């Protein structure tokens, strides 16, 4: 894991249950909106269950990808009360 990935995971760990951030918002918290794609790539590699990657969505409101599958991401977001 790179230092950059650690920074991404630290931001994502702070997203509260039932809330989400977009890939762009995570990138902005890292100081550069241009990092949005890199955020997605790093989250796709994550295997640490303490990093709630499912809480990061696309800017258009769609869920986006998820290492465990989009259906699982939707179920997790529903369980947390973000999606109905």
C-alpha positions in Angstrom: 0.0 0.0 0.0 1.3 3.4 -1.0 1.3 6.5 1.2 -1.2 8.0 -1.2 -3.5 5.1 -0.8 -3.2 5.4 3.0 -4.3 9.0 2.7 -7.3 8.0 0.7 -8.3 5.3 3.1 -7.9 7.7 6.1 -10.4 10.1 4.4 -12.8 7.3 3.6 -12.6 5.9 7.1 -14.1 9.2 8.4 -17.3 9.0 6.3 -20.1 8.3 8.9 -22.6 5.5 8.5 -25.5 6.6 6.3 -23.4 9.3 4.6 -21.4 9.3 1.4 -18.8 11.3 -0.4 -18.2 11.4 -4.1 -14.8 10.4 -5.6 -14.3 14.1 -6.4 -15.0 15.1 -2.8 -12.5 12.6 -1.5 -10.0 14.0 -4.1 -10.7 17.6 -2.9 -10.0 16.5 0.7 -6.6 15.3 -0.6 -6.0 18.7 -2.2 -6.6 18.0 -5.9 -9.8 17.4 -7.7 -7.8 15.7 -10.4 -7.2 12.8 -8.1 -10.8 11.5 -8.4 -9.9 8.7 -10.8 -6.9 7.7 -8.6 -9.3 7.6 -5.6 -11.5 5.1 -7.5 -8.5 3.0 -8.5 -7.2 2.9 -4.9 -10.5 2.0 -3.4 -10.9 -0.9 -6.0 -7.6 -2.3 -4.5 -8.7 -2.0 -0.9 -9.2 -5.2 1.1 -9.4 -3.7 4.6 -12.9 -4.0 5.9 -12.3 -1.0 8.2 -12.3 1.2 5.1 -16.0 1.7 4.0 -15.4 2.0 0.3 -19.1 1.6 -0.4 -19.6 5.1 1.0 -17.9 6.7 -2.0 -20.2 7.3 -5.0 -20.1 9.0 -8.4 -20.8 12.7 -8.7 -23.9 12.0 -10.7 -25.5 10.2 -7.8 -25.0 6.7 -9.2 -23.3 4.2 -6.9 -20.3 3.5 -9.1 -18.2 0.4 -8.9 -17.4 -1.7 -5.9 -14.8 -4.5 -5.4 -17.6 -6.7 -3.9 -20.0 -6.0 -6.8 -22.4 -3.1 -7.3 -25.4 -5.2 -5.9 -23.5 -5.6 -2.6 -22.6 -1.9 -2.5 -26.3 -1.0 -3.0 -27.3 -3.4 -0.2 -24.8 -1.9 2.2 -25.9 1.6 1.4 -29.5 0.5 1.9 -28.7 -1.1 5.2 -27.0 2.1 6.4 -30.1 4.1 5.5 -28.5 6.1 2.6 -30.6 4.4 -0.1 -34.2 3.4 0.1 
